[in-house]
Amino acid sequence: MEVILKTDIKGLGYKNDLVDVKPGYGRNYLIPQGFAVLATGSNKRVLAENIKQAAHKAEKIKTEAENLATKLEGTTLEIKAKIGESGKIFGKVTTLQISDALAAQGIEIDRKKISINVPVQAAGEFEAEVDLHREVKSNVKFVVVGE
């Protein structure tokens, strides 16, 4: 079943992508939730026209994302966490904490665009991936320190 995505969906695609999904997933989840529309001939023509009109705007957004990526590359965040005697942290470091630390430095990024690939279980230096644009991804370093 072919659908046109109306929003970015992690693991599936980005907005305005034409993707092939299993019929149940499309019919029971994507379409009722408003995340996608059925890829009929008329919807494909509307999509092509929207993409053509948005091309200039998309280039500007991509340039802004690239500028933000260069800013993030040189940034090191400090995340405070409670640490036990063995050096392990209580709880875990979340994307919300990283998003808040970036906001404190004046960089607003939604927590859903941040992913931590390695589980953070002790104090030290780690890296998180930030998905700024469909073609622009950046890594931000963060250091977990004790409170």
C-alpha positions as CSV (number, residue, x, y, z in Angstrom):
1,M,0.0,0.0,0.0
2,E,1.5,3.4,-1.0
3,V,0.9,6.4,1.2
4,I,2.2,10.0,1.2
5,L,3.5,11.1,4.6
6,K,2.2,14.3,6.0
7,T,4.7,14.4,8.9
8,D,8.2,13.0,9.6
9,I,8.0,9.5,11.1
10,K,11.1,8.1,12.6
11,G,12.1,4.8,10.9
12,L,9.7,5.3,8.0
13,G,10.3,8.6,6.2
14,Y,10.0,12.3,6.1
15,K,7.2,14.7,5.2
16,N,6.0,14.4,1.6
17,D,7.7,11.1,1.0
18,L,5.9,8.4,-1.0
19,V,6.4,5.2,1.0
20,D,5.2,1.6,0.7
21,V,3.7,0.2,3.9
22,K,1.7,-2.8,4.9
23,P,-2.0,-2.3,4.4
24,G,-3.0,-2.7,8.1
25,Y,-0.3,-0.2,9.3
26,G,-1.5,2.4,6.7
27,R,-5.3,1.8,7.1
28,N,-5.4,1.4,10.9
29,Y,-2.7,3.8,12.1
30,L,-1.1,6.2,9.6
31,I,-4.3,7.5,7.9
32,P,-6.6,7.7,10.9
33,Q,-4.0,9.5,13.0
34,G,-3.5,12.0,10.1
35,F,0.2,11.1,9.5
36,A,-0.4,10.0,5.9
37,V,-2.9,10.1,3.0
38,L,-3.5,7.4,0.5
39,A,-1.3,7.8,-2.6
40,T,-4.0,8.1,-5.3
41,G,-3.3,9.7,-8.7
42,S,-4.7,13.0,-7.7
43,N,-2.9,13.1,-4.4
44,K,0.4,12.3,-6.2
45,R,-0.2,15.3,-8.6
46,V,-0.9,17.6,-5.6
47,L,2.3,16.3,-3.9
48,A,4.3,17.1,-7.1
49,E,2.9,20.6,-7.2
50,N,3.6,21.2,-3.5
51,I,7.1,19.9,-3.8
52,K,7.8,22.2,-6.8
53,Q,6.4,25.3,-4.9
54,A,8.3,24.5,-1.7
55,A,11.7,23.8,-3.3
56,H,13.0,27.4,-2.7
57,K,11.7,27.4,0.8
58,A,13.3,24.0,1.5
59,E,16.7,25.2,0.4
60,K,16.6,28.1,2.9
61,I,15.6,25.7,5.7
62,K,18.4,23.3,4.7
63,T,20.9,26.2,4.9
64,E,19.7,27.2,8.3
65,A,20.0,23.5,9.5
66,E,23.6,23.3,8.1
67,N,24.5,26.5,10.0
68,L,23.0,25.1,13.2
69,A,24.9,21.8,12.6
70,T,28.3,23.7,12.5
71,K,27.3,25.5,15.7
72,L,26.4,22.1,17.4
73,E,29.7,20.4,16.4
74,G,31.7,22.7,18.6
75,T,29.4,22.5,21.5
76,T,30.0,20.4,24.6
77,L,27.1,20.2,27.1
78,E,27.3,19.4,30.8
79,I,24.6,17.2,32.1
80,K,24.3,16.8,35.9
81,A,23.2,13.5,37.4
82,K,23.2,11.8,40.7
83,I,26.1,9.4,40.8
84,G,26.6,6.5,43.3
85,E,29.9,5.4,44.9
86,S,30.5,2.8,42.1
87,G,30.5,5.6,39.5
88,K,27.1,4.6,38.0
89,I,24.3,7.2,37.6
90,F,20.9,6.8,39.2
91,G,18.3,6.8,36.4
92,K,19.4,7.8,33.0
93,V,20.2,10.8,30.8
94,T,17.3,11.6,28.5
95,T,16.9,13.6,25.4
96,L,14.8,16.1,27.4
97,Q,17.9,16.9,29.5
98,I,20.0,17.4,26.4
99,S,17.3,19.6,24.8
100,D,17.1,21.7,28.0
101,A,20.9,22.0,28.1
102,L,20.9,23.2,24.5
103,A,18.1,25.7,25.3
104,A,20.2,27.1,28.1
105,Q,22.9,27.9,25.5
106,G,20.3,29.5,23.2
107,I,19.8,26.6,20.8
108,E,16.2,25.4,20.5
109,I,15.9,21.8,19.4
110,D,12.9,19.5,19.9
111,R,13.8,16.5,22.1
112,K,12.2,14.2,19.5
113,K,15.0,15.1,17.0
114,I,17.7,14.0,19.5
115,S,18.8,10.4,19.9
116,I,21.3,8.8,22.2
117,N,22.7,5.7,20.6
118,V,24.7,4.4,23.5
119,P,23.1,3.8,26.9
120,V,24.5,6.3,29.4
121,Q,25.1,4.4,32.7
122,A,28.1,6.2,34.2
123,A,29.8,9.5,34.4
124,G,31.9,10.4,31.3
125,E,31.8,11.9,27.8
126,F,29.1,10.8,25.4
127,E,27.7,11.8,22.0
128,A,24.1,12.3,20.9
129,E,22.8,12.5,17.3
130,V,20.6,15.4,16.3
131,D,18.4,15.1,13.2
132,L,18.1,18.7,12.0
133,H,16.9,18.1,8.5
134,R,16.4,15.1,6.2
135,E,19.8,15.7,4.8
136,V,21.6,17.3,7.8
137,K,22.5,15.3,10.9
138,S,24.9,16.5,13.6
139,N,26.5,15.1,16.7
140,V,26.6,17.0,20.0
141,K,29.0,16.0,22.8
142,F,27.8,15.9,26.4
143,V,29.6,15.2,29.6
144,V,27.8,13.6,32.5
145,V,29.0,14.9,35.9
146,G,27.9,14.3,39.5
147,E,25.7,16.8,41.3
